[in-house]
Every structure is written in structure tokens, then in C-alpha cells.
Amino acid sequence: KLVWSDSTSKPLPVRDSLVDVIGKARYFGLLPQNYHFGELKKLHDSTLPIDIVRTDALITDAFFGLAADLRYGRTMRTAQTQVDSTLLRLLRQVLHDFNVRIALHSMEPVSSQYQSLKVALKTTLDTTEIEVRQRILNGETDDSLPVIKTITAIELNLEKWRLEHDFSPAAKFIYVNIPSFMLSVVEGDKTVLRSKVIVGTQGNPTPEITSVVECIVIYPYWHV
């Protein structure tokens, strides 16, 4: 049974919307080639029954992959995360109300830090000259392009926030920004304390961890 086409095998508008989102996956910090974009473009206008069926399967797989990567992070994708019950419900919702963008956005982290990174990524892409931007949107990762280094850095940090998929912005938490040598204590979206911190070097870097804070030592002994 076709999911993204009607009873006459005519593509539903939501199918084109999803393919458009995949083509702009770079705005999410993801690569379109990870979601069959090249093959979907080739099959787009085909009316052969075998191509219509294959397109339907590819788009379904791309939807689950994209939704899972936005929810859990691509580096944590497994067979279990790609077909969990949340994503199945999301697919049914999309096929019911046809709003694929809202559905996918609902999978993303809600933290202000993540949203700020997305704004920075969009601004960087939109202010890049058209030819270079199109190459980047097509999935190019050639670091000979100066802007790629900036984009890759933003994409890496977007992925880090996606890996914190259980993070609740309403909770109180301590956040150490290693490059800025700063620690923040945050409640919800409000910073209630900021402090300078000492971090490691490139040769002996500060480890990146996520952990529950069990105790705080005030005025610890310090031996250089």
C-alpha cells in the first residue's frame, strides 16, 4: 500500500514537502545524502509502477531516519530508535494533517542554546554566496571552502544538543562552556550564576561529560 500517494498513484503534496525538507537538511545541521535525496530526485517524475513503489519506500525510510536523527542525534541512531513508537505516531500524524515541517520540528531539542545555533546556521547559509550555498546544501563537506569550517562547527554542536535528548530546560543545571572558560548555573532559561573556570589544553583537554551533580566542594585544596 502506497503511503505518500493517493489511490491513483498521484503523489500527495506532503510527499513533495518532505522531499523539500530533505533537500534543505543542512539547515538542521544534517546532510541530504543521508536521506536518499539523490535517488529521490532521479525518481521524482517517473510514472513506472516499480519506481513509484521504490520512491514510497525511500521516502518512508528517509522520514524515519530524519525524525530519529533530530530526536536522538545521528551518531546514536540504531534500528530501535529509527522505528520507535513515537516516530510511528509521528508518521500517522503527518499523513493525517500533512504538516511535515511542524512534525519534524517537534522532534528537535527545545533548549534556547540549540535554537540559537540553528539561527546562526541559517544566517551563515543565507549570507553565503549563492553558488557556494548551493554546493553546501547539496551535501558538500569540502573544508577548502572557508565557510564550511564555521558550518561544521555549528553542526557538531547541534548534534551534541540532540544527544542530550532527555535534557529538560525547566530543570536546574550547570553548563560549562569550555571555549569561553565560563560556567553557568541555569534554572529554566534564566542564568542565576556565572563563574570563570579553568579548562584543559589541546594536549590535555577537558573531558566532555553529562552527569548528575552529587556534591559541590567549597574552597577545595589546590595543589599546583
Solvent accessible surface area in square Angstrom, and as a share of the most:
residue,aa,sasa,rsa
1,K,238,1.01
2,L,44,0.22
3,V,48,0.28
4,W,0,0.00
5,S,9,0.06
6,D,54,0.28
7,S,119,0.77
8,T,109,0.63
9,S,43,0.27
10,K,135,0.57
11,P,55,0.35
12,L,38,0.19
13,P,97,0.61
14,V,1,0.00
15,R,12,0.04
16,D,64,0.33
17,S,39,0.25
18,L,0,0.00
19,V,20,0.12
20,D,55,0.29
21,V,1,0.01
22,I,0,0.00
23,G,14,0.13
24,K,91,0.39
25,A,0,0.00
26,R,2,0.01
27,Y,45,0.17
28,F,19,0.08
29,G,10,0.09
30,L,8,0.04
31,L,43,0.21
32,P,2,0.01
33,Q,95,0.42
34,N,48,0.24
35,Y,1,0.01
36,H,61,0.27
37,F,32,0.13
38,G,38,0.36
39,E,59,0.26
40,L,4,0.02
41,K,113,0.48
42,K,174,0.74
43,L,25,0.13
44,H,80,0.36
45,D,121,0.63
46,S,34,0.22
47,T,114,0.67
48,L,107,0.53
49,P,100,0.63
50,I,133,0.68
51,D,28,0.15
52,I,27,0.14
53,V,90,0.51
54,R,116,0.42
55,T,4,0.02
56,D,11,0.06
57,A,63,0.48
58,L,14,0.07
59,I,1,0.00
60,T,29,0.17
61,D,62,0.32
62,A,1,0.01
63,F,0,0.00
64,F,21,0.09
65,G,1,0.01
66,L,0,0.00
67,A,0,0.00
68,A,1,0.00
69,D,0,0.00
70,L,0,0.00
71,R,69,0.25
72,Y,33,0.12
73,G,0,0.00
74,R,88,0.32
75,T,102,0.60
76,M,110,0.49
77,R,70,0.25
78,T,72,0.42
79,A,86,0.67
80,Q,147,0.65
81,T,25,0.14
82,Q,28,0.13
83,V,86,0.49
84,D,30,0.16
85,S,68,0.44
86,T,46,0.27
87,L,0,0.00
88,L,69,0.34
89,R,142,0.52
90,L,10,0.05
91,L,20,0.10
92,R,161,0.59
93,Q,79,0.35
94,V,0,0.00
95,L,51,0.25
96,H,157,0.70
97,D,71,0.37
98,F,99,0.41
99,N,61,0.31
100,V,2,0.01
101,R,107,0.39
102,I,108,0.55
103,A,0,0.00
104,L,1,0.00
105,H,89,0.40
106,S,74,0.48
107,M,19,0.08
108,E,12,0.05
109,P,23,0.14
110,V,109,0.63
111,S,2,0.01
112,S,51,0.33
113,Q,47,0.21
114,Y,0,0.00
115,Q,75,0.34
116,S,69,0.45
117,L,39,0.19
118,K,32,0.13
119,V,99,0.57
120,A,43,0.33
121,L,0,0.00
122,K,111,0.47
123,T,74,0.43
124,T,26,0.15
125,L,0,0.00
126,D,62,0.32
127,T,108,0.63
128,T,17,0.10
129,E,122,0.55
130,I,132,0.67
131,E,124,0.55
132,V,21,0.12
133,R,51,0.18
134,Q,92,0.41
135,R,86,0.32
136,I,0,0.00
137,L,20,0.10
138,N,83,0.43
139,G,6,0.06
140,E,50,0.22
141,T,82,0.47
142,D,62,0.32
143,D,94,0.49
144,S,81,0.52
145,L,23,0.11
146,P,112,0.71
147,V,34,0.20
148,I,3,0.01
149,K,135,0.57
150,T,70,0.41
151,I,0,0.00
152,T,67,0.39
153,A,52,0.41
154,I,19,0.10
155,E,22,0.10
156,L,101,0.50
157,N,58,0.30
158,L,0,0.00
159,E,20,0.09
160,K,75,0.32
161,W,28,0.10
162,R,1,0.00
163,L,64,0.32
164,E,59,0.26
165,H,59,0.26
166,D,122,0.63
167,F,58,0.24
168,S,52,0.34
169,P,34,0.21
170,A,88,0.68
171,A,47,0.37
172,K,135,0.57
173,F,35,0.15
174,I,68,0.34
175,Y,73,0.28
176,V,64,0.37
177,N,55,0.28
178,I,48,0.25
179,P,115,0.73
180,S,57,0.36
181,F,110,0.46
182,M,37,0.17
183,L,37,0.18
184,S,12,0.08
185,V,24,0.14
186,V,10,0.06
187,E,78,0.35
188,G,22,0.21
189,D,107,0.55
190,K,143,0.61
191,T,64,0.37
192,V,72,0.41
193,L,100,0.50
194,R,146,0.53
195,S,47,0.31
196,K,172,0.73
197,V,36,0.21
198,I,145,0.74
199,V,26,0.15
200,G,35,0.34
201,T,92,0.53
202,Q,184,0.82
203,G,77,0.74
204,N,114,0.58
205,P,90,0.57
206,T,43,0.25
207,P,101,0.64
208,E,120,0.54
209,I,139,0.71
210,T,103,0.60
211,S,80,0.52
212,V,125,0.72
213,V,86,0.49
214,E,161,0.72
215,C,102,0.61
216,I,120,0.61
217,V,104,0.60
218,I,124,0.63
219,Y,203,0.77
220,P,84,0.53
221,Y,201,0.76
222,W,181,0.63
223,H,163,0.73
224,V,178,1.02
